[in-house]
Amino acid sequence: MAESFDVPPGGGAFVLPRMAVGLFLTDQPGHRIAVGSDRRKPIPLAAGEGWILPAGASGICEYDAALSYLKLELPDALLVDVGFDRARDAGPVVGRIDPLLAEFARLAVSTAGEPVSLYHETMELALAAHLAHLLSPRSDGTAAVDDRRLQRAVAYIHDNISEELSLDEIAAEAAISRFHFVRAFRKAFGLSPYQYVIHERMERAKILLKTTRLPVAEVAARVGYDDVSRFGRHFRRHVGVTPAAFRMK
């Protein structure tokens, strides 16, 4: 289920039968929420932020201004299909929403009234798989980075994947000198920061190509390329085919 809502100030109690994602479209500096209790906690949310709550979650949500937001609900069966069979054990997330998940939410709402098709089923699976990736406990290996400085750097990369990133900016986010940052990053992830950025851009491009009708030039722009031919070269080197050919597969 994917819907958009425009509601007056207020809020109230909620109970969620399925895992749900909420994306605020308006700033709510006076937002308060309680999950699993009636003890409200002030958590200001800006447009583009929101919440991810597991099936069965209950609580209270309050806000002092009129609110526009998007809401997705994902059935357990869909999450099991992508290998996420412990979705009900996931903890609540309130605040920052992964940019690609937010993109999926907007796309799901904009196409909610269209007939069921292979395109929609593919998009649903991609959305569920990405959500599972975000919520799954980290396994050993590159995902098990417990250095908060590197975690901040990776979050910065993901949040700014469509921008022109520089090593100085990423290292500054981690508060580590460039030299030590590159060494620590490569040791943790097995890739240089540059290689990691390219990899993440190509992975996001693959999802956009398969789950949206965006022109290739727009996909390139959304993953940080203002030169479509350069994007095409990187994509082919990473995936083995051109973006157009990948979309047709």
C-alpha positions in Angstrom: 0.0 0.0 0.0 1.3 3.4 -0.9 -0.6 6.6 -0.2 -0.1 10.3 0.3 -1.8 12.3 3.1 -2.5 15.9 4.0 -3.7 16.2 7.6 -4.3 19.1 10.0 -2.2 19.7 13.1 -2.7 17.1 15.9 -1.9 13.5 15.4 -2.9 10.6 17.7 -2.4 7.0 18.5 -1.4 4.5 15.8 -1.1 0.7 15.3 0.6 -0.7 12.3 -0.4 -4.1 11.0 2.5 -4.2 8.5 6.0 -2.8 8.3 5.6 0.8 7.3 7.7 3.7 6.0 6.7 7.3 6.4 8.2 10.2 4.6 7.4 13.8 5.7 7.0 16.3 2.9 6.8 19.3 5.3 9.0 20.4 8.2 7.7 19.5 11.6 10.0 21.1 14.3 7.3 20.3 16.9 7.1 16.6 16.1 6.7 14.2 19.0 6.5 10.4 19.0 6.2 7.5 21.3 6.7 3.9 20.1 5.6 1.0 22.3 4.5 3.4 25.1 2.7 6.6 25.7 5.9 8.5 26.7 6.3 11.1 23.9 9.8 12.1 22.8 10.4 15.4 20.9 12.1 14.5 17.6 12.0 17.4 15.1 11.7 16.2 11.6 12.4 18.1 8.3 10.9 17.4 4.9 12.6 14.3 3.5 12.9 12.7 7.0 10.4 10.3 8.6 10.2 6.9 10.1 10.4 3.1 9.5 8.4 1.0 11.9 8.0 -2.8 12.1 4.7 -4.6 11.8 2.8 -4.5 15.1 4.3 -1.2 16.2 2.0 1.0 18.2 2.3 4.4 19.8 1.5 8.1 19.5 2.6 10.7 16.9 1.9 14.4 17.4 2.7 17.5 15.3 1.9 21.2 15.7 1.5 22.2 12.1 -0.4 20.8 9.1 1.4 17.8 7.8 1.9 16.3 4.3 3.4 12.9 4.2 3.8 9.6 2.2 3.2 6.2 3.7 4.2 2.8 2.5 3.2 -0.5 4.0 5.0 -3.7 3.1 3.4 -7.1 3.8 5.5 -9.8 5.5 5.3 -12.0 2.4 7.1 -9.4 0.3 9.9 -9.1 2.8 10.3 -12.8 3.0 10.5 -12.9 -0.8 13.7 -10.9 -0.5 15.1 -13.0 2.3 14.2 -10.6 5.2 12.3 -13.1 7.4 13.1 -11.3 10.7 11.4 -8.0 9.7 9.3 -8.0 12.9 12.5 -7.9 14.9 13.7 -4.7 13.3 13.8 -1.7 15.7 12.1 1.6 14.9 13.9 4.3 12.9 12.8 7.9 13.3 14.7 10.7 11.6 16.9 10.4 8.6 15.6 8.4 5.7 18.0 6.8 3.2 17.7 8.9 0.0 17.1 5.9 -2.3 14.4 4.6 0.0 12.8 8.1 -0.1 13.0 8.0 -3.9 11.3 4.6 -3.9 8.5 5.9 -1.6 7.8 8.8 -4.0 7.8 6.5 -7.0 5.5 4.0 -5.3 3.0 6.7 -4.4 3.1 8.3 -7.8 2.3 4.9 -9.5 0.0 3.5 -6.9 -3.1 3.7 -9.1 -1.7 2.0 -12.1 -2.5 -1.6 -13.0 -0.3 -4.4 -11.6 2.5 -5.1 -14.1 6.0 -6.7 -14.2 7.3 -3.2 -13.8 5.4 -2.7 -10.5 6.4 -6.1 -9.2 10.0 -5.4 -10.0 9.9 -2.1 -8.3 8.2 -3.6 -5.2 10.9 -6.2 -4.9 13.7 -3.7 -5.3 12.1 -1.5 -2.6 11.7 -4.4 -0.2 15.3 -5.6 -0.9 16.7 -2.1 -0.3 14.7 -1.8 2.9 15.9 -5.2 4.0 19.5 -4.2 3.3 19.1 -1.0 5.4 17.6 -2.9 8.4 19.4 -6.2 8.4 22.0 -6.7 11.1 25.4 -6.1 9.7 27.4 -9.3 8.8 31.1 -9.7 9.1 33.2 -8.1 6.4 33.0 -4.8 4.8 29.6 -4.1 6.4 30.9 -4.6 9.9 32.6 -1.3 10.1 32.2 -0.2 13.7 34.4 2.9 13.4 31.8 5.8 13.8 34.1 8.1 11.8 34.0 5.8 8.8 30.2 5.3 9.3 29.8 9.1 9.1 31.9 9.1 5.9 29.8 6.4 4.3 26.5 8.1 5.3 27.9 11.3 3.8 28.7 9.5 0.5 25.2 8.0 0.3 23.5 11.3 1.2 25.4 13.2 -1.5 25.8 10.5 -4.2 24.3 12.9 -6.8 26.8 15.6 -6.0 30.5 16.2 -7.0 32.3 14.5 -4.1 35.9 15.2 -3.1 38.2 13.2 -0.9 38.8 16.3 1.2 35.1 16.6 2.0 34.6 12.9 2.8 37.7 12.8 5.0 36.6 15.9 6.8 33.2 14.3 7.5 35.1 11.5 9.2 37.4 14.0 11.0 40.5 12.1 9.8 43.4 13.3 7.7 43.2 12.4 4.0 46.2 10.0 4.3 44.9 8.1 7.3 41.3 8.2 6.0 42.3 6.5 2.7 44.2 3.8 4.6 41.5 3.1 7.1 38.8 3.1 4.5 40.6 0.7 2.2 41.3 -1.6 5.2 37.6 -1.6 6.2 36.0 -1.9 2.8 38.6 -3.4 0.5 38.1 -0.5 -1.8 39.5 3.1 -2.1 37.0 5.8 -1.4 36.9 6.6 -5.1 36.2 3.0 -6.0 33.5 2.8 -3.3 31.8 5.9 -4.7 31.8 4.5 -8.2 30.4 1.2 -7.0 27.6 2.8 -5.0 26.7 5.0 -7.9 26.5 2.1 -10.3 24.4 0.0 -7.9 22.0 2.9 -7.5 21.9 3.4 -11.2 21.0 -0.2 -11.8 18.0 0.1 -9.4 16.8 3.3 -11.1 17.2 1.8 -14.6 15.1 -1.3 -13.6 12.5 0.4 -11.5 11.9 3.8 -13.1 11.2 5.2 -16.6 13.7 8.0 -16.1 15.8 8.8 -19.2 19.4 7.6 -19.0 20.6 11.2 -18.8 18.4 11.7 -15.7 19.6 8.5 -14.1 23.2 9.7 -14.7 22.4 13.0 -13.1 20.9 11.4 -10.0 24.0 9.3 -9.4 26.4 12.2 -9.8 27.3 12.4 -13.5 26.7 15.5 -15.6 28.5 13.8 -18.5 26.3 11.0 -19.9 29.1 9.4 -22.0 31.3 9.2 -18.9 28.5 7.6 -17.0 28.0 5.1 -19.8 31.7 4.2 -19.8 31.7 3.6 -16.0 28.4 1.7 -16.2 29.7 -0.6 -18.9 32.9 -1.2 -17.1 31.1 -2.0 -13.9 28.1 -4.0 -15.3 29.4 -5.3 -18.6 26.6 -3.7 -20.8 25.4 -0.2 -21.6 22.7 1.4 -19.4 20.2 1.0 -22.2 21.0 -2.7 -22.7 20.8 -3.3 -19.0 17.3 -1.8 -18.8 16.1 -4.0 -21.6 17.4 -7.3 -20.0 
